[in-house]
Structures are given as C-alpha cells and as structure tokens.
Amino acid sequence: MKTMQYSDAVDDVLTRAMEQDPTIMLMGEDLPAFRLPLFTRFGPDRVLAAPISEGAFVGAATAAAMAGLRPVVELWMVDFVTVALDALVNHAAKVSVFSGGRWKVPMVLRAPCGGGYGDGGQHEQSLWGWLAHIPGLSVVVPSIPSDAGGLMLAALQQDGPVAFLEPKLLSQRHLEYLCTGGRTRLSLDIPASGAAGPIPRTWRPIPLGSATVRREGGDITLISLGLGVHHCLQAADRLQGAGISAAVVDLRTLSPLDEATILSSVARTGRMLVVDEDYQRFGLSGELAAVVLEAGLRVSYSRVCTQDTIPFARSLEKEVLPNPERIVAAAMDLLQGADG
C-alpha cells in the first residue's frame, strides 16, 4: 500500500473532492501559502485568504454553506474557535433544526488541536468536549492517515457542520511551522505510526460514529482518540510485558458516538480507562462513564485527562498532558483496586 503523511492524506482527499465537486471551497488565514498545492491547483476563487477574524470568516462560511457551497474553513488552532463560537454554535449548528430542515449548513471546520510542544494553555487545548456538547455539530478526531482521509471524505458529504480536528503532533505540516524559532531543539514524542502510514488505493468515506478496536485485549479497555490512541497503544505494549492484556478503542468521532463498540469492549474486560487530552471536568471521560453506567454495566473505571491549564514549560507540560507513563500507572492502579 502507498504510505502518506497524516496532513497530506487530508489534502489528497480535498484535492480529489474539489476536482469532482465545484461547490467545495477553502477559506482561512494565510491559506494560499499554507495550502500552496491546493491554491496552485484551484486558484484564488476556491482557496481564499481570510482576514484575522475567525468570527467573520466562519460566519461567512456559514452563509456560503446555506447558499449552496460546501466550504472547508480552516483555523490556525482550535483554541481560536472561541472567537467564532457565535457563528458556529448559534447559527451553523442550529439552522437546520430552526428551519425544519429547509436550510442546510454543509460546512467543515478544520483545525489542529492538542499540545506536547511547549506552546502554552491558550494554544494547546483540544476542546472537542465543548464542541461535541453542541447538538447539530459533528466532531471528528482521526488518529492515523488512512482514517484522516476517509473521515474527511465523509465530512465533506454531510449536510450539517463538522468540526474536523487534527492533533498537531500527527500533522507534519503544522509541526514544520510550530517547531520553529525557539522551539527547534524540542524533544517531541511523535508516534511514527500516526504521523505517516498506509492509505487505501481508493479513498472511501468512513461513516461518522464508527469507532474501531486498534488492539484486542481481555483485562482492561483503554479508550481514546487522536494522539491519545498512540499513547494507549504504547501503554498497552508495556502492560503486556507485565502480563496484562489491554484492548485499545479508537473513538474516531465524538459526535456521533459509537456506543456499541465501547459497550462491547468494556463488557468483555470489566474495566475501562478513558484517556482524553481534553479537560477532565465535565468532559468526554465523564460522558463515557455515563454511557456505560446507563447501559447497566458494572465496571471498574478510571481516567487520564488534562486536568488544568497547560503550562508553557515542557517539564511541567509533561505532567499535565496524558502520556504512556500516566496511562500505565492508572491502569495498574485500576487493576489492583479491582482485584483487591
């Protein structure tokens, strides 16, 4: 199979889709330079440079989608979605319901997310828990190149808005920009299995709301998404050395959420550890606990999440963000508590 970088897989799908569908257009700050191959191929009428005003161009993309286009609007970082929340939350996500289905907003909001490279708490957030909380808004967080391409293709086919979030440590395009200046000597834990990987001969959409089991196991279920999946796989390898068999579930999308795959794995192992780079309080980890409890399953449960504002210092950042060491420790505590 052909191998491709994570970010290149997304751009490859966009190129092919734009060739087939003239209503797909891109919009974002410095986009003609940052997505130069797409700009060269499709020109300034379909790859638009937007001003530094996320509220303005996400609002413009919402209106363009209502008028019949399929815009892919790109933020420099998902943290800046805070500037555009009115357009996204109060308009794009609600138009279809408010109009009785007469209006559609087929828009993709593309944004890098997550930390691990020393950029601080206003640039390294994930925020997918916020976004998945909003009815009418789909939320996608791929972990490998083949999924990134297949999920982007599915997102382009939706009739409603989709937040498509790309972990920065998996995106070579973003790392080339972010790891410059004073960060050129940073040591980054970039999983090779996510930053580049095999892609299918022909792109096919991966249905939103379909999780996948990356690793089978019988003792404990590790559940995550994006970069966290790779941390879980590393942790599972270490746990295997201690005689512990860990399943790893990759959610792929938060909204819609594949509850069936989660419940099937957790019912088999009886233990669930949620790994979430988003904030712990009132987030994904608590929602998954509710899903399992409401299904009537009795399980041992724990979580490894981002618990507080992310610090700039790399030494402190490593203590706050999920990593394989924290996952292994939490899993061992969970197993010992359940068995004790």
LUMKOLSE-907047 format. One record per residue (C-alpha): residue number from 1; x, y, z; residue in three letters. Coordinates in Angstrom, 3 decimals. Example, Ala and Ser with C-alpha at 12.3 -4.5 7.8 and 13.67 -1.06 7.14 Angstrom:
<pts>
  markol      east     north        up  roba
       1    12.300    -4.500     7.800   ALA
       2    13.670    -1.060     7.140   SER
</pts>
This chain:
<pts>
  markol      east     north        up  roba
       1     0.000     0.000     0.000   MET
       2     1.042     3.589    -0.542   LYS
       3     2.300     5.499     2.512   THR
       4     1.374     9.109     3.179   MET
       5     1.788    11.730     5.892   GLN
       6    -1.279    12.441     8.029   TYR
       7    -1.830    16.015     6.817   SER
       8    -1.054    15.057     3.211   ASP
       9    -3.766    12.391     3.349   ALA
      10    -6.344    15.029     4.254   VAL
      11    -5.140    17.353     1.491   ASP
      12    -5.163    14.493    -1.009   ASP
      13    -8.826    13.818    -0.266   VAL
      14    -9.615    17.533    -0.522   LEU
      15    -7.891    17.721    -3.908   THR
      16    -9.829    14.780    -5.313   ARG
      17   -13.119    16.004    -3.872   ALA
      18   -12.621    19.531    -5.220   MET
      19   -11.897    18.119    -8.664   GLU
      20   -15.272    16.356    -8.622   GLN
      21   -17.394    18.929    -6.778   ASP
      22   -17.094    22.609    -7.789   PRO
      23   -19.071    23.720    -4.718   THR
      24   -16.217    22.777    -2.348   ILE
      25   -14.044    25.761    -1.474   MET
      26   -11.451    26.535     1.212   LEU
      27   -11.183    29.600     3.414   MET
      28    -8.727    30.581     6.154   GLY
      29    -5.922    32.850     7.302   GLU
      30    -2.821    32.612     5.058   ASP
      31    -4.409    29.595     3.400   LEU
      32    -2.991    30.205    -0.110   PRO
      33     0.508    29.928     1.385   ALA
      34    -0.171    27.213     3.944   PHE
      35    -2.066    25.046     1.436   ARG
      36     0.010    26.096    -1.560   LEU
      37    -0.563    22.933    -3.675   PRO
      38    -4.329    23.364    -3.337   LEU
      39    -4.067    27.073    -4.123   PHE
      40    -1.921    26.350    -7.184   THR
      41    -4.361    23.728    -8.407   ARG
      42    -7.646    25.586    -7.798   PHE
      43    -6.752    29.281    -7.646   GLY
      44    -7.924    32.229    -5.532   PRO
      45   -11.629    31.737    -6.275   ASP
      46   -11.688    28.419    -4.418   ARG
      47    -8.787    28.762    -1.938   VAL
      48    -9.449    32.072    -0.192   LEU
      49    -7.249    34.021     2.177   ALA
      50    -9.328    35.278     5.108   ALA
      51    -8.605    38.213     7.444   PRO
      52    -7.511    37.565    11.023   ILE
      53   -11.102    37.470    12.236   SER
      54   -12.375    33.964    12.923   GLU
      55   -15.838    35.208    13.775   GLY
      56   -16.091    36.945    10.408   ALA
      57   -14.910    34.158     8.132   PHE
      58   -16.664    31.323     9.987   VAL
      59   -19.816    33.430     9.736   GLY
      60   -19.177    33.978     6.040   ALA
      61   -18.639    30.236     5.546   ALA
      62   -21.923    29.506     7.326   THR
      63   -23.767    31.817     4.948   ALA
      64   -21.931    30.347     1.948   ALA
      65   -22.984    26.846     3.006   ALA
      66   -26.601    27.946     3.331   MET
      67   -26.363    29.407    -0.175   ALA
      68   -25.254    26.117    -1.736   GLY
      69   -21.481    25.898    -1.352   LEU
      70   -19.543    23.343     0.698   ARG
      71   -16.869    25.417     2.461   PRO
      72   -13.934    23.966     4.361   VAL
      73   -12.987    26.749     6.751   VAL
      74    -9.626    26.410     8.480   GLU
      75    -8.465    27.828    11.805   LEU
      76    -4.806    28.084    12.746   TRP
      77    -5.611    26.333    16.022   MET
      78    -8.808    25.031    17.576   VAL
      79    -8.217    27.398    20.527   ASP
      80    -9.295    30.249    18.229   PHE
      81   -12.739    28.705    17.790   VAL
      82   -13.637    30.718    20.872   THR
      83   -13.674    33.812    18.649   VAL
      84   -16.098    32.113    16.240   ALA
      85   -18.439    30.342    18.666   LEU
      86   -21.442    32.528    17.870   ASP
      87   -21.311    31.675    14.159   ALA
      88   -20.633    28.011    14.823   LEU
      89   -22.838    27.289    17.838   VAL
      90   -25.750    29.709    17.478   ASN
      91   -26.079    29.564    13.708   HIS
      92   -24.332    26.750    11.810   ALA
      93   -25.322    24.044    14.298   ALA
      94   -28.927    25.225    14.713   LYS
      95   -30.066    26.401    11.275   VAL
      96   -31.347    23.018    10.129   SER
      97   -33.496    22.444    13.214   VAL
      98   -34.773    26.020    13.351   PHE
      99   -35.797    25.885     9.683   SER
     100   -37.477    22.496     9.910   GLY
     101   -34.788    21.035     7.675   GLY
     102   -35.301    23.528     4.856   ARG
     103   -31.829    25.063     5.314   TRP
     104   -28.603    23.062     5.462   LYS
     105   -25.090    24.072     6.510   VAL
     106   -22.682    21.578     4.834   PRO
     107   -19.527    23.131     6.292   MET
     108   -16.297    21.565     7.592   VAL
     109   -14.347    23.436    10.261   LEU
     110   -10.759    22.169    10.041   ARG
     111    -8.401    22.905    12.929   ALA
     112    -5.251    21.499    14.564   PRO
     113    -5.545    20.638    18.244   CYS
     114    -3.593    19.414    21.240   GLY
     115    -0.219    20.088    22.801   GLY
     116     3.095    18.496    23.582   GLY
     117     5.435    21.063    22.017   TYR
     118     5.594    23.931    24.529   GLY
     119     3.080    26.495    23.289   ASP
     120     1.073    27.058    26.457   GLY
     121    -2.519    26.874    27.574   GLY
     122    -4.069    29.232    25.021   GLN
     123    -2.585    27.362    22.029   HIS
     124    -2.510    23.690    23.052   GLU
     125    -6.065    22.870    24.002   GLN
     126    -8.224    20.175    22.415   SER
     127   -11.738    21.489    23.185   LEU
     128   -13.544    18.623    21.431   TRP
     129   -15.639    18.115    24.559   GLY
     130   -17.006    21.654    24.196   TRP
     131   -17.829    21.124    20.552   LEU
     132   -19.361    17.660    20.948   ALA
     133   -21.674    19.147    23.583   HIS
     134   -23.473    21.154    20.861   ILE
     135   -26.472    19.474    19.151   PRO
     136   -26.223    19.605    15.370   GLY
     137   -22.417    19.702    15.266   LEU
     138   -20.417    16.582    14.361   SER
     139   -16.913    16.227    15.818   VAL
     140   -14.139    14.141    14.206   VAL
     141   -10.623    13.440    15.569   VAL
     142    -8.667    10.936    13.404   PRO
     143    -5.589     9.143    14.725   SER
     144    -3.946     7.744    11.558   ILE
     145    -3.571     8.938     7.936   PRO
     146    -5.999     6.430     6.406   SER
     147    -8.692     7.454     8.888   ASP
     148    -7.924    11.136     8.402   ALA
     149    -8.592    10.819     4.668   GLY
     150   -11.656     8.604     4.987   GLY
     151   -13.232    10.740     7.689   LEU
     152   -12.575    13.956     5.770   MET
     153   -14.326    12.440     2.752   LEU
     154   -17.287    11.549     4.976   ALA
     155   -17.279    15.051     6.483   ALA
     156   -17.454    16.599     3.011   LEU
     157   -20.594    14.565     2.325   GLN
     158   -22.504    15.704     5.424   GLN
     159   -25.414    18.123     5.205   ASP
     160   -24.515    19.704     8.549   GLY
     161   -21.413    21.282    10.108   PRO
     162   -18.469    19.069    11.053   VAL
     163   -15.543    20.020    13.286   ALA
     164   -12.547    18.125    11.884   PHE
     165    -9.721    18.278    14.432   LEU
     166    -6.138    17.205    13.656   GLU
     167    -3.670    16.505    16.507   PRO
     168    -0.644    18.717    15.875   LYS
     169     1.925    16.066    16.775   LEU
     170     0.500    13.892    13.988   LEU
     171     0.499    16.659    11.375   SER
     172     3.844    17.229     9.684   GLN
     173     2.531    20.386     8.037   ARG
     174     1.770    22.009    11.391   HIS
     175     4.942    20.771    13.047   LEU
     176     7.022    22.368    10.298   GLU
     177     5.521    25.703    11.304   TYR
     178     5.148    25.274    15.065   LEU
     179     8.591    23.845    15.815   CYS
     180    10.477    26.904    14.619   THR
     181    12.172    29.803    16.355   GLY
     182    12.992    28.958    19.951   GLY
     183    11.392    25.517    19.712   ARG
     184    13.795    23.979    17.170   THR
     185    15.544    21.862    19.834   ARG
     186    12.398    20.485    21.446   LEU
     187    12.196    16.758    22.010   SER
     188     8.738    15.684    20.872   LEU
     189     7.056    12.336    21.425   ASP
     190     5.769    11.922    17.878   ILE
     191     4.360     8.436    17.205   PRO
     192     5.605     7.261    13.824   ALA
     193     2.541     5.070    13.444   SER
     194     0.312     8.146    13.344   GLY
     195     2.356    10.813    11.574   ALA
     196     2.703     8.605     8.489   ALA
     197     1.096     5.360     7.424   GLY
     198    -0.531     3.307     4.687   PRO
     199    -3.528     4.683     2.822   ILE
     200    -6.052     2.817     0.666   PRO
     201    -5.716     2.604    -3.098   ARG
     202    -9.089     4.328    -3.407   THR
     203   -10.463     6.706    -0.794   TRP
     204   -13.802     5.700     0.665   ARG
     205   -15.749     7.561     3.344   PRO
     206   -15.571     6.209     6.890   ILE
     207   -19.043     6.668     8.395   PRO
     208   -19.135     9.161    11.238   LEU
     209   -19.972     7.435    14.502   GLY
     210   -17.923     4.298    13.826   SER
     211   -15.213     3.586    16.382   ALA
     212   -12.618     0.886    15.815   THR
     213   -10.681    -1.515    18.044   VAL
     214    -6.973    -0.920    17.435   ARG
     215    -5.919    -3.744    19.747   ARG
     216    -7.805    -6.624    21.287   GLU
     217    -7.410    -7.417    24.977   GLY
     218    -9.201    -9.139    27.826   GLY
     219    -8.114    -7.441    31.055   ASP
     220    -8.826    -3.727    30.556   ILE
     221   -10.212    -1.413    27.865   THR
     222    -8.292     1.783    27.051   LEU
     223   -10.472     4.301    25.186   ILE
     224    -9.138     7.389    23.459   SER
     225    -8.932     9.347    20.208   LEU
     226    -6.362    11.246    18.163   GLY
     227    -2.875    11.306    19.685   LEU
     228    -4.195     9.550    22.799   GLY
     229    -4.732     6.361    20.797   VAL
     230    -0.984     6.109    20.174   HIS
     231    -0.246     6.743    23.845   HIS
     232    -2.670     3.933    24.670   CYS
     233    -1.004     1.554    22.224   LEU
     234     2.396     2.315    23.759   GLN
     235     0.940     1.775    27.231   ALA
     236    -0.650    -1.499    26.112   ALA
     237     2.746    -2.766    24.964   ASP
     238     4.212    -2.005    28.399   ARG
     239     1.256    -3.586    30.177   LEU
     240     1.672    -6.695    28.040   GLN
     241     5.165    -7.028    29.480   GLY
     242     3.553    -7.227    32.916   ALA
     243     1.155    -9.917    31.768   GLY
     244    -1.803    -7.576    31.311   ILE
     245    -3.876    -7.743    28.119   SER
     246    -5.247    -4.286    27.193   ALA
     247    -7.778    -3.539    24.472   ALA
     248    -7.475    -0.151    22.751   VAL
     249   -10.593     1.509    21.322   VAL
     250   -10.181     4.458    18.938   ASP
     251   -13.357     6.552    19.020   LEU
     252   -12.531     8.412    15.759   ARG
     253   -15.631    10.595    16.219   THR
     254   -17.164    12.032    19.386   LEU
     255   -20.394    13.171    17.840   SER
     256   -21.917    10.896    16.737   PRO
     257   -20.531     8.465    19.319   LEU
     258   -20.252     4.726    18.700   ASP
     259   -21.655     3.476    21.995   GLU
     260   -21.994    -0.117    20.785   ALA
     261   -18.255    -0.618    20.249   THR
     262   -17.477     0.942    23.635   ILE
     263   -20.001    -1.199    25.490   LEU
     264   -18.920    -4.386    23.729   SER
     265   -15.279    -3.992    24.746   SER
     266   -15.977    -2.796    28.287   VAL
     267   -18.477    -5.616    28.884   ALA
     268   -15.759    -8.094    27.893   ARG
     269   -12.981    -6.672    30.099   THR
     270   -14.966    -5.242    33.007   GLY
     271   -12.501    -2.360    33.325   ARG
     272   -12.475     0.990    31.482   MET
     273    -9.734     3.611    31.381   LEU
     274   -10.509     6.744    29.362   VAL
     275    -7.549     8.743    28.029   VAL
     276    -8.540    12.258    26.999   ASP
     277    -6.272    15.185    26.043   GLU
     278    -9.219    17.490    26.666   ASP
     279   -10.068    18.746    30.150   TYR
     280   -11.237    16.227    32.739   GLN
     281   -14.083    18.108    34.409   ARG
     282   -17.451    17.934    32.613   PHE
     283   -15.890    16.332    29.532   GLY
     284   -15.630    13.209    27.394   LEU
     285   -14.341    10.984    30.199   SER
     286   -17.410    11.660    32.332   GLY
     287   -19.742    11.189    29.359   GLU
     288   -18.297     7.751    28.612   LEU
     289   -18.734     6.750    32.254   ALA
     290   -22.394     7.761    31.989   ALA
     291   -22.842     5.784    28.752   VAL
     292   -21.538     2.618    30.410   VAL
     293   -23.490     3.048    33.652   LEU
     294   -26.736     3.865    31.865   GLU
     295   -26.321     0.652    29.870   ALA
     296   -26.381    -1.265    33.140   GLY
     297   -22.762    -2.431    33.086   LEU
     298   -20.868    -2.767    36.356   ARG
     299   -17.246    -1.893    35.641   VAL
     300   -14.121    -0.572    37.299   SER
     301   -13.402     2.890    35.908   TYR
     302   -10.602     5.438    35.807   SER
     303    -9.373     8.245    33.528   ARG
     304    -6.230    10.061    32.458   VAL
     305    -7.015    13.577    31.206   CYS
     306    -5.698    17.116    31.040   THR
     307    -6.587    18.365    34.489   GLN
     308    -5.634    22.040    34.478   ASP
     309    -4.359    24.939    32.390   THR
     310    -1.489    23.674    30.237   ILE
     311     1.835    25.286    31.275   PRO
     312     4.475    26.563    28.860   PHE
     313     7.414    24.727    30.443   ALA
     314     7.901    21.339    28.771   ARG
     315     8.812    19.682    32.069   SER
     316     5.524    20.811    33.597   LEU
     317     3.551    20.210    30.419   GLU
     318     4.531    16.532    30.542   LYS
     319     2.952    16.278    33.990   GLU
     320    -0.358    17.742    32.823   VAL
     321    -0.973    16.080    29.451   LEU
     322    -1.753    12.353    29.060   PRO
     323     1.239    10.171    28.267   ASN
     324     2.055     6.428    28.318   PRO
     325     3.571     6.636    31.807   GLU
     326     0.414     8.134    33.311   ARG
     327    -1.731     5.598    31.450   ILE
     328     0.269     2.609    32.677   VAL
     329     0.178     3.881    36.264   ALA
     330    -3.587     4.464    36.124   ALA
     331    -4.182     1.053    34.567   ALA
     332    -2.114    -0.707    37.243   MET
     333    -3.976     1.151    39.997   ASP
     334    -7.302     0.229    38.415   LEU
     335    -6.390    -3.438    38.108   LEU
     336    -5.032    -3.667    41.633   GLN
     337    -8.063    -1.889    43.058   GLY
     338   -10.474    -4.147    41.178   ALA
     339    -8.610    -7.293    42.178   ASP
     340    -8.029    -6.212    45.747   GLY
</pts>
